Amino acid sequence: MTGAREWVERIHALDIADRVKVMNVCGGHERSVTMSGMRSALPSNIEIVPGPGCPVCVCPEEDIYQAIQLALHEDVVLVTFGDMLRVPVNAPKNEPRSLVEARAAGADIRPIASPVEARMIAEDTDKPVVFFAAGFETTIAPVASLFLEGVPDNLYLLLSGRLTWPAVAMLLESGEPGFNALIAPGHVATVMGPEEWEFVPQQYEIPAAVAAFTAESLLAATWSVLRQLKEAKPFLDNCYQALVRPGGNPVAKAHLHQVLQVGDANWRGIGVIPGSGFALREDYSAHDARLRFRDYNASGRRRIGEMPPGCDCAQVVLGKIYPNQCRLYGEACTPRNPIGPCMVSDEGACRIWFSGGAAL
Ligand code: SF4
């Protein structure tokens, strides 16, 4: 097996003269890139840019606000994956601005690590249990499986599920994508199949390679896309053959399709992206928290650029700037005192860069 050092040597041997920006769209990829020190081993003209790879970071502010208000004002238990708890929203000073602050104010909000825990909590109480679930395809597929298997009547889903490829398509369609090559997310490709990413080389002539989470796989994908650029022959390479198979995971895809439908969806700080969001199908509407608790619909708060003042998360998520180019990075905004969502989640680029010791 080719090791990391050899891949780095191969990348240098390509002797690429131009500045190249390679975007990744996966928080796990960005974590491996940052923690392995991979950037510093590459030629100085080769940049690895973090893109829209954090579902918590793009979860619309109105959804989080809705969850906060619902938990504060209804006799419910609200459960959510732990990294959502501290994501801040814009709120008046005397109001909770995150789920963790709402919990401190008396709301029954519980972190969970897997969808099965939501069902267990609902089975253990007579109260309505609202499962606030944000995530990309890999996180949302088990949520779909849970509802397909059957859940108690008192379990409701407040869903902020997103598909990854439409965000990349939106960037490419903008005419200013800000990258010359793409490392496609391996975990998403294991579920949905690598074919989802074929549009990148085929329609936009941008090299692409699916990668796993190891430094070796990420370097192999980087070498692949650079070689494609050099030879002007873009295609979709699969550098994660151990798990990424043609067609993906048919069972997971079937579950997603049976329980959920795809529609337009708002991305925090970015706006509405066509065909980028999951919603419950009508057959499951009895479990739809948006229908059960209509009074808390906060879509009136929706606006583009819905970040806290001074926060550049939208620019970071789109790969337009690096985290440490935000003027709040590491000063006003730290993991202990996050101003924007990218400093909260383990998949947020700002949090990853700060944890990795990236300087101001
Ligand atoms: S450093 Fe903080 S405020 Fe700046 S973009 Fe990142 S999360 Fe947002």
Residues whose N, C-alpha, C, O or C-beta is under 5 A from the ligand:
A	BS01	SF4	G310 C311 D312 C313 V316 P323 C326 L328 Y329 C333 I339 G340 P341 C342 M343 C350
